[in-house]
């Protein structure tokens, strides 16, 4: 996995680290921004992220579904499911779901889209974690639907409290990178 991780690091540094003045979803201001979607919407970048995450998820044979907050999780979930479908890991029952920011105001009115079932043991994925707020909202929705969150996996931990917040709530936290490794 070290070659995949090294290549993903290079792609993130080349494509996703932006310098300037930015307002983060947490409300904080930052002099850099990690636009990880510039990497997860790149063929090699999404493949590498999906492969690394699938390796971690596969270590827990009880995980039945993978998902996370839309938009950050969308390409990652798709990559993981495509890799499973291609036979990369023996996880034929792994299903995917996405959590909206708010319930749809039309159609089925769902907050969670996809294949999440009550009782599922799940992994939550996200591209970047700052304070963990958007991840916690997704976790609350998933647990509200009767599923059990086993792991939280992110590509980049900005090291601004997400790890501690999530671990304090009892979730196993994994990040491919910390911001210190990328800046």
C-alpha positions, 0 to 999 in steps of 0.5 A: 500500500505504500506505493499507492499512498505515495502516489495519492499524496503526490496527486493531492499535493499537485491538485488539491492543496490551494493557498489563499483565504478560505472559509471552511464548513466549520466556519473557521478561516484558513490560509489553505484549502484542501479541495480533495474532489480535484483528486477524488474526481481524477481517475487515478486519485479516486482509484487509489483512495478507494483501494486504500479505504477498501483495504482498511474496511476489509479488515473488519469482516462485519462491515456491510455498508460504506457511505458518508456525507454527500459530496465528499463521500460520493466518488469515494463510495463509488470507487470502493463499490466498483473495486468490490465489484471487480473482485479486489477484495472478498466483500460481495455483500458490501453496499453503499449509501450517501447521506444528504445535508437535509431531507429531500423536499420531493419524491421519497423525501429521503435523508439517506440514499442507497442501500443502508439497512437497519442493523448494518455495521458500516464504515463512514468515508469522507474526503477531508475532516476538520472538526468532524461536524459534517461527519457527525451529522452523517453518523447521527442520520445513519444511527437514526436509521438503525445502523451501527458505525464501526469506522470513520475513514478520511483522506485528509485529517486537517488536525483541527479536532475531528479525530479527537471528537470522533474517537471520544464518541467511540468511533475508530478513526483512520486517515490516509494523511494528516495535513502535516504530511501534505503541507 
